[in-house]
Amino acid sequence: MSEGQWKRWDAVARLGAGKLTTHEAARLLRDGQVEAIAFASGSAARGFAALFGAEAAALAGRARVACMGRTCAAEARSAGLRVDAVADGGLPELVEALESALSTAGPPAQG
């Protein structure tokens, strides 16, 4: 992973830990600085949607989205988020699913 990619992962981790404001996170997403979003639970996906409101689907649409498990993916979709990859398993499988989604050529599909 490049230094730039590590910085982007750090930004996402800071948002999850409450160390990055919603405004800062939205700016990073709008500016294309976040390549991927991983949800480990349906409540995390719902929380993202609630946090960003009407803009959530558009912001998530600027990145690849991976979910841990089919239930999480269903919750994300019901919250209006596009899902690019679904991991069947735990965290290692979520990372693999995200890597696979990121390796797909071209920009994320919208919608």
PEBEL-V325651 format. One record per backbone hydrogen bond with DSSP energy under -0.5 kcal/mol. NH is the residue of the N-H (numbers start at 1). CO is the residue of the C=O. Records with the same first field share a line. If there is no record, write none. Layout:
# PEBEL-V325651
NH = CO + CO
This chain:
# PEBEL-V325651
6 = 2
7 = 3
8 = 4
9 = 5
10 = 6
11 = 7
12 = 8
13 = 9
14 = 10
15 = 11
16 = 12
17 = 13
18 = 15
19 = 14
20 = 14
25 = 21
26 = 22
27 = 23
28 = 24
29 = 25
30 = 26
31 = 27
32 = 29
33 = 28
34 = 28
35 = 33
37 = 64
39 = 66
40 = 38
45 = 41
46 = 42
47 = 43
48 = 44
49 = 45
50 = 46
51 = 47
52 = 48
53 = 49
55 = 52
56 = 53
59 = 55
60 = 56
61 = 57
62 = 59
63 = 60
64 = 35
66 = 37
67 = 85
68 = 39
69 = 67 + 87
73 = 69
74 = 70
75 = 71
76 = 72
77 = 73
78 = 74
79 = 75
80 = 77
81 = 76
84 = 65
85 = 65
87 = 67
89 = 87
94 = 90
95 = 91
96 = 92
97 = 93
98 = 94
99 = 95
100 = 96
101 = 97
102 = 98
103 = 99
104 = 100 + 101
